[in-house]
Amino acid sequence: MTSWHGLIFRESSLFWKNLRTFAFNNKTIFEAFFIALYSAEQFLLMMFSYKAENVQELGAIISVFAIIVLTTFSFHKLLMESRIKFLENQVAEVNGDKKTLEEENKTLKMAHNDLLHGMEIFSKDLNPKSIYIKNEKRRGR
């Protein structure tokens, strides 16, 4: 039986994996979204700073703006790092596949060389050169 917090973490994990996959496949959309978000935050800072009536209020507005921008930047960084991690996992998987294929290729080459060597031995027993040369002399070649 799964606990209620296990269900919540599983759902959040599934959400994050889907978001990471989506961000990986649609990097441009997320970059445009964060550019628009940063621009909106700066616009709001300008609007609120012109409406400030004293220096203390302006300081509070700028402090809140700094917290919001840093939080937005942190989410942006977290999402992009997650995207990079997804890419690194894919590269590691491809490298593993490459090594497996290289080993299979090496094994196949060795088997091929063994077959060629076996065919040489087998063909020498069936058609020695001395018989071939004698037959050529009889034919007058």
C-alpha positions, 0 to 999 in steps of 0.5 A: 500500500502506498502512502499519500505522500508517496502518491504526491511525490510520484505524481510530481515526479511524473509531472517533472519528467514530462516537463523535462521531456517537453523542455528538451523537445521544445527549447525555443518555446521555453526560451521565448517564454522566459524572455517574455516573463523577464520582460513582463517583470521589468515592465512591472518594476517600471510601473510600480517604481513610478507609483512609489510615493517615498524612498522606503516604498521604492526600496520595498518594490525593488527588493520584491522585484529582485526576489521575483527575478531571482526566483524566475531565474532559478526556475529557468536554470533548473529547467535548463539543467534538467534538460541538459541532464536529459541530453546527457542521459541520452548521450550515455545511452548512445555511447553504451549502444556504440560500445555494444555494437563495436564489440559485436563488430569485433566478434563478427570480424573474428568469426569472418576471419575464422571462416575465411581461414577454414575455407582456405584449409578446406579448399586446399584439401579439395583442390591442391595447386599441384593438381591444378597445375598438372591439369593446366599442363595437360590442356596446353595452357 
